[in-house]
Amino acid sequence: MLNNTVYYGNRGQRKFPRILLFACLFTLLLIIVLGFGFFYYNASAPNEVFILSPISRITNEVIYSRNLKKNNRNLKAIIENILGEDMGQYGIVVENLKSGIRYYFNEDKSYNTASLYKLWVMADVYQQIEEGKLTKDLVLTKDVSYLNERFNLASESAELNEGTISLSVHDALNKMITISDNYASHLLVDAIGVSSLANFLDKYNFFESKAGTLEQNPISSAKDIASFFKKLYRGELANEVDTIEMLDLLKGQQVNTKLSKDLPENVVIAHKTGELSGLSHDAGIVYSPKGDYIIVVMSKTENPPVANENIAEISNEVYDYFAD
């Protein structure tokens, strides 16, 4: 029988088979190539990006900034320069959903939500539609007097005092979000129930938020509102179709005096405003070429027009910061 083992060197001294030698050489070459590639990638990467390993690029793992604290200080300086001594009136969250860069200030501070509670109403209505409890073409009809009494609106604070409100669920959603119509919201809350809103907040761990009662207005924090938008963006509040519809409603916002006011015309923003006596809020998702980001600014102020301008300036500066 022939012996196929190959020998090299002195006769009678057994060496590695040729195929094993080739395998070792190939492995060594592969290590050199990968090492050079990894070094080159790190050397050529932007300074703000921290590459954890080659695997992180393959798995699309979230890569946080090497200079995260430095970047936060930069955002901090930007916002402090705008707000100055009025900082304490504001609760702010900024989070870039691509880079992970974020800035929080007074994020746990409680505020009357004003119209931001309509975000919860929208999401809860869509869930009830999916469960078959409501349909988009269902027409909701109530007397104004009933709605005023139901939601404890005194005659001096009520927008209407007589007549009938009649809207389909679809139209009520559109009016509630895009022009912040209060009676559209009252119709929808009457249909789903305040207790359903409370359950919605518990289900999605919005622990700093309260749906409110007849005696107490709904409250929330910048952190919880930012969490809502993050969950919506990730599709965690509804199925894919309903998620897209909710984001489209928010993109159709017609009250654009704050976050969207000074942004470039081609920038898409899905957001919701909130205004009430002494309160000015705006929150949403900005779709930026350098990475979509969430921005929430809530404020309790004696001068809402100034707060509106401050929110607009913060939004514009944050957009420029991420665009650089």
C-alpha positions in Angstrom: 0.0 0.0 0.0 1.3 3.4 -1.0 1.9 5.9 1.8 0.5 9.3 0.6 2.2 11.3 3.5 4.6 13.9 2.1 8.0 14.3 3.8 10.3 17.3 3.6 14.0 17.7 4.7 16.1 14.9 6.0 15.1 11.4 5.1 13.1 9.7 7.8 12.1 12.9 9.6 8.3 13.3 9.3 7.0 16.9 8.7 3.5 18.5 8.3 1.3 17.3 5.4 1.3 19.9 2.6 -2.4 20.6 3.0 -1.9 21.5 6.7 1.0 23.8 5.9 -1.2 25.6 3.3 -4.0 25.9 5.9 -1.6 27.5 8.4 -0.3 30.0 5.8 -3.8 30.9 4.8 -4.9 31.5 8.4 -1.9 33.7 9.0 -2.6 35.7 5.9 -6.3 36.1 6.9 -5.3 37.4 10.3 -3.0 40.0 8.7 -5.6 41.2 6.3 -8.3 41.5 8.9 -6.0 43.3 11.3 -5.0 45.8 8.6 -8.6 46.3 7.7 -9.7 46.9 11.2 -6.8 49.3 11.8 -7.6 51.2 8.6 -11.3 51.5 9.5 -10.6 52.9 12.9 -8.0 55.3 11.5 -10.4 56.6 8.9 -13.5 56.7 11.0 -14.8 60.1 12.2 -13.5 61.1 15.6 -16.9 61.0 17.3 -17.5 57.3 16.4 -16.3 54.6 18.7 -15.9 51.2 16.9 -16.4 48.4 19.4 -15.3 45.6 17.1 -15.7 44.5 13.5 -18.7 42.5 14.6 -20.5 45.6 15.7 -20.6 46.8 12.1 -22.0 43.5 10.9 -24.8 43.4 13.5 -25.7 47.1 13.3 -25.1 47.3 17.0 -25.8 50.8 18.3 -22.5 52.7 18.4 -22.2 55.4 21.0 -20.0 58.4 20.8 -16.5 58.2 22.2 -17.1 61.9 23.1 -20.6 61.4 24.4 -19.9 63.5 27.5 -18.2 66.2 25.4 -21.1 66.2 23.0 -23.6 66.5 25.9 -21.6 69.5 27.2 -21.9 71.0 23.7 -25.7 70.6 23.6 -25.8 71.7 27.2 -24.0 74.9 26.3 -26.2 75.5 23.3 -29.4 75.2 25.3 -28.1 77.1 28.4 -27.1 80.0 26.1 -30.7 80.2 24.7 -32.6 79.8 28.0 -30.2 81.5 30.4 -31.9 82.1 33.8 -35.1 80.5 32.6 -33.6 77.0 32.4 -35.6 75.9 35.5 -38.9 76.4 33.7 -38.1 73.7 31.1 -38.0 70.0 30.8 -36.0 68.8 27.8 -35.0 65.5 26.1 -32.9 65.3 22.9 -31.9 61.8 21.7 -30.3 61.0 18.3 -31.7 57.6 17.4 -28.7 56.8 15.2 -25.7 57.9 17.2 -27.1 57.6 20.7 -26.1 61.1 21.5 -28.6 62.5 24.0 -29.2 65.4 26.3 -31.6 65.5 29.3 -32.6 68.4 31.5 -35.4 68.3 34.1 -36.6 65.2 32.2 -38.5 63.8 35.2 -40.2 67.1 36.1 -44.1 66.9 35.9 -46.1 69.2 33.8 -49.7 69.5 32.9 -49.6 67.9 29.4 -51.9 70.5 27.8 -52.7 68.8 24.4 -49.8 66.3 24.5 -52.2 63.9 26.1 -53.8 63.6 22.7 -50.8 61.4 21.7 -52.0 58.8 24.2 -55.6 59.1 22.9 -54.4 58.5 19.3 -52.4 55.4 20.2 -55.2 54.0 22.3 -57.8 54.6 19.6 -55.7 52.7 17.1 -55.3 49.8 19.5 -59.1 49.7 20.0 -59.6 49.8 16.2 -57.2 46.8 15.9 -59.1 45.0 18.6 -62.4 45.6 16.8 -63.9 47.8 19.5 -64.0 50.8 17.1 -63.9 51.3 13.4 -62.5 54.3 11.5 -65.8 55.0 9.8 -67.8 54.9 13.0 -69.5 58.3 13.4 -69.4 59.7 16.9 -72.1 62.3 17.8 -72.5 64.2 21.0 -74.1 67.4 22.2 -71.7 70.2 23.1 -73.4 70.6 26.4 -72.8 66.9 27.2 -69.1 67.1 26.3 -68.7 70.3 28.4 -70.2 68.6 31.4 -68.5 65.3 30.8 -65.1 67.0 30.8 -65.9 69.6 33.4 -65.6 72.6 31.1 -67.0 75.7 32.7 -68.9 78.0 30.3 -66.2 80.6 30.5 -63.5 78.1 29.5 -65.5 76.1 27.0 -64.8 76.8 23.3 -68.5 76.0 22.5 -71.6 76.2 24.5 -74.3 74.7 22.2 -74.7 72.6 19.2 -73.8 69.1 18.2 -70.4 67.6 17.3 -70.4 64.8 14.8 -67.2 63.2 13.4 -66.1 59.8 12.2 -63.3 58.2 14.2 -61.0 58.8 11.2 -61.9 62.5 11.0 -61.7 63.0 14.7 -58.2 61.6 14.8 -57.1 63.8 12.0 -58.5 67.0 13.6 -57.3 66.1 17.1 -53.7 65.7 15.9 -53.2 68.1 13.0 -55.1 71.1 14.4 -55.3 70.0 18.0 -59.1 70.2 18.0 -60.4 69.7 21.5 -63.9 68.6 20.8 -62.5 65.9 18.4 -60.5 64.7 21.3 -63.4 64.8 23.7 -65.4 62.6 21.3 -62.6 60.1 21.2 -62.0 60.0 24.9 -65.7 59.6 25.5 -65.6 56.6 23.1 -62.6 54.8 24.6 -63.0 55.9 28.3 -60.4 57.6 30.6 -59.8 54.3 32.3 -58.6 52.9 29.0 -56.1 55.7 28.8 -54.8 54.9 32.3 -54.4 51.3 31.3 -52.5 52.3 28.2 -50.0 54.3 30.3 -49.5 51.4 32.6 -49.1 48.9 29.8 -46.3 50.8 28.2 -44.6 51.9 31.4 -45.2 55.6 31.2 -44.9 55.7 35.0 -44.5 59.5 35.3 -47.8 60.1 33.4 -51.4 60.3 34.7 -54.4 60.2 32.4 -56.2 62.7 34.7 -59.7 62.9 36.2 -62.5 65.4 36.3 -60.6 67.1 39.2 -57.0 66.7 37.9 -55.5 67.5 34.5 -53.3 64.8 32.8 -49.7 65.1 33.7 -46.4 63.8 32.2 -42.7 64.5 31.9 -40.3 65.1 29.0 -38.9 61.7 29.6 -42.2 59.9 29.2 -43.2 61.9 26.2 -39.8 61.1 24.6 -40.4 57.4 25.5 -43.7 57.5 23.7 -42.1 58.8 20.5 -39.3 56.3 20.7 -41.8 53.4 21.1 -43.9 54.8 18.2 -40.8 55.2 16.0 -39.8 51.6 16.7 -43.3 50.2 16.0 -43.9 49.1 19.6 -47.3 50.7 20.0 -49.1 49.3 17.1 -48.8 47.2 14.0 -46.8 48.4 11.0 -49.7 49.9 9.1 -51.2 51.8 12.1 -47.7 53.0 13.1 -47.2 54.5 9.7 -50.7 56.1 9.9 -50.0 57.7 13.3 -46.6 59.0 12.1 -48.3 60.5 9.0 -50.9 62.2 11.2 -48.1 63.8 13.2 -46.2 64.8 10.1 -49.3 66.6 9.0 -49.2 68.9 12.1 -50.5 72.3 11.1 -49.5 74.1 14.3 -46.0 74.9 13.4 -44.9 77.9 15.6 -42.3 76.1 17.7 -40.2 73.0 16.9 -40.7 73.2 13.1 -40.8 77.0 12.8 -37.2 77.6 11.8 -36.2 74.3 10.4 -35.3 74.1 6.7 -38.5 73.7 4.6 -37.5 70.2 3.3 -37.1 68.8 6.9 -39.8 66.3 7.9 -41.0 66.4 11.5 -43.7 64.3 13.1 -44.7 66.3 16.2 -47.5 67.4 18.6 -47.8 70.7 20.3 -49.4 71.6 23.6 -50.6 75.0 24.8 -52.5 76.0 27.9 -52.5 79.0 30.2 -48.8 79.3 31.3 -47.7 76.2 29.4 -46.0 75.7 26.1 -44.9 72.3 24.8 -43.8 70.7 21.6 -42.4 67.2 21.0 -41.7 64.9 18.1 -39.3 63.1 15.8 -37.1 65.1 13.3 -36.1 63.1 10.3 -32.5 64.3 9.7 -30.0 63.1 7.0 -27.5 62.6 9.7 -29.8 60.5 11.9 -33.4 60.9 13.1 -33.8 62.3 16.5 -36.4 62.8 19.2 -36.8 66.3 20.7 -39.1 67.2 23.6 -39.4 70.6 25.2 -42.0 71.2 27.9 -42.3 74.5 29.8 -44.3 76.3 32.4 -43.8 80.0 31.9 -45.3 83.4 32.5 -44.5 84.4 29.0 -45.7 81.7 26.5 -44.7 83.8 23.4 -41.1 83.9 24.6 -41.2 80.2 25.4 -42.4 79.5 21.8 -39.5 81.4 20.4 -37.1 79.6 22.8 -38.4 76.2 21.7 -38.0 77.2 18.0 -34.5 78.4 18.6 -33.5 75.2 20.5 -35.0 73.1 17.7 -33.0 75.0 15.1 -29.7 74.8 17.0 -30.1 71.1 17.7 -30.8 70.4 14.1 -27.6 72.3 13.1 -25.7 70.5 15.8 -26.6 67.1 14.4 -26.3 68.2 10.8 -22.6 69.1 11.2 
